[in-house]
């Protein structure tokens, strides 16, 4: 996260846990070694740290459930079933296919940015294909239509859409975007599920 602040998904998840009377412990991934994880019912990580956190938990006798902020938002604001279907479409990508990486907000791009750097690397690793990537942020998400209607945008017609958790979007807007993708016949998947899969975590068999 950017220095000096917690990102909105972290704040909202912590707030929700406190409202439910849960005890919340917060640490960096490297701080897990000093904690007795058997005391925890759930571990929530940043999706980018899935690999490191999962490896640490796998070494423990008692393994609490693991999820990420983005996966939690996939269920709260999106359609988890549809995102899991989108995962399966990754293996059907072909060389030269276009993947749209969409984010709900606009923000300053950092070095090794998740949307423009880490997500493309993860998809190419999973698919084994050389792909083209387009990027949209904020209100730049377009109405996709494979029949050619409203196809003036250069972003129309991707083979897969990868969307952020949508913490800055309403559930209504997130479902609208998923609906547009379904109407256009374009599979859509969420950042967190994709990064979990890229780190060897079984999410394709996820039961909602």
N, C-alpha and C positions, 0 to 999 in steps of 0.2 A: 504494500500500500504506500501511497505517497507519504513522505515524512511530515509529521505534524498533525496527522488526522487519521481517523478510522474511515474506511469507505462505507457508504450507505448500507450495503447488505450486512456488514458486520454489526453496525449499530442496530439495525432492525431486528436481526436475529437475537442479539443480546437482550434487547428490550423485550422481545416476545418470551424468551426464557425467564427473565425476571418477573414478568407478569404472571407466569405460570408457577412461580414460587421455586424455580430451580436455582441451583447454585452454579454459577458460571466461573470457570477458570480460563484465563486467556494467556497464551504464550506464543512465542515464535516456534517454528518447527524444531529448531535445535534445542529448545527447552523441554521437549517431551521426555528426554532422557532422565530428567530430574523429577518426574511425576510418576505416581503410582496409578497407571491408567486403569487398573482394575476397579477403581473407585468411580469411574465415569460410565454413564449409560450411553453417551453419544459423543463422538468427536466430529466437529465441523471444521473443515480446513478450507483455505483458499484453493481453488481448483488447480492452480499452478503448482501447489505443493503436494498434490495427490500422491505422487511417487514416493517422496521422502517420508511422508506421514504413514502411508500404507506399509512401507517396508519396516518402519519402526514398530507398528502395531502387530505385524505378522510375527515378530519375535517374542511377543508377550504371551504368557499362559492364558490370561483372560483378555479377550479381544472385544472391546466395545464396538458398537456399530459405527461406521464411517460414512460421512457424506460431505458435501461441500456447500458453500453459500449459494453457488450457482445452481446446483441440483435442487436445493430447497426452493429456490425461486422458480425453477422449472415446474414444480408442482403447484406452488402457491399462485403463480400468475399465468402459467402456461398450460400445456396439455402433455403430461409426462408420457402417456401412451404414444402420442404422435412423435415425440422426440426419440423414443426408443426405436420406433419404426425407421426414423431417419438415420439412426446408427447403422442399420443393416444396408442402407443405400450406399454407404461409403465404399463397401467392397465391390459395388457394381460400377463405380466410376471408371472412366476410360481415359487414356492419355489425351490431353487437349481439352477435356471438359472444364467448364467454368464453375467455380464455387464462389458464392456470395457470402462474405463475412459481414454481418450486420450488428450494429450496436445501437442501443436505445438512446444514448446520450453522446454529446460531443465532449471530448476531454483532451488535455495535452498528452500527446504521444510520448511515452517514455522509451528509453533504450530497451530493446528486446521486448517490445510491446506485445501484449497477449493477442490482440486481434490481428495485427498486421505481420507478426513474426511467429509467435508460438503456435497459433491455431493452424496456419498454413503448413508449418513443419509437421504438426501432429497428423493432419489429414494425409499428407504425402507419405508419411511413415506407415499409416494404417492401410492406405489404398495401394501403395507401391507404384503409383502413377505420377506422371508429370502433368500438373494441372495449372489452369489459369485462375487467378483470384481477382475478384472485384470487392470493393469495400463501400459500405454505406453507414452513416451515423446520424443520430438525431432523427429528424423528419425525412431523411433521405431514403427510407425504405420505400421501394416502388411497388406498384400494383403489377404483378407479373401476369402475363397472358401469353401462352405459347401460340395462340392463333394469330397473333400479330396485332391485335387491338391494343392501343395505347403502348405500342412497342418502341416509341421514340427514344426512350432511355437506353443508353448503352449497357445498363445493368440488367435488362430484361433477358429472360431465358436461361438462368443458371441450371445446372444439373443437381445442385445441392445448396441449401441455405444453412449457414451456421450462425445462430443468434446468441447474443449475450443473455445473461440472466434476466435482464429487463427491470432492474431495480428502480430505474427512473420512469418506467412506464406503468400505466394502470393495467389491471388485469384485462379490462375491456380492449385496450389497444394491443396488448400482447396476443390475445385471442383473435383479434382482427388480422394481425399479421400472419398468424398460423393459418387462419382461414384463407387468406389470399394465396399462400403457398399451396395449400391443399387444392384450391380451385384451379390453380395453374398446373397441378400435377408435379410440383417440385417438393421433394423430401426436405424436411427441416429438422435440425437437431440443435441442442443447447450446448453452450461452451463446456459446462461442467461434466455432462455425460460424455462428450467427446474426449475431454482430457482424462477422465477416469479410464475410458477404454484404451487410450493411448498409453496409459501406465499399467496396463495388464489387469485392471480391475473388472470383474465380470458384471457388466451392466446390461448386456443384451437380453439376459433372462430376467430382468427386473420385473417384479410383479407390483402393480400399482394398487 
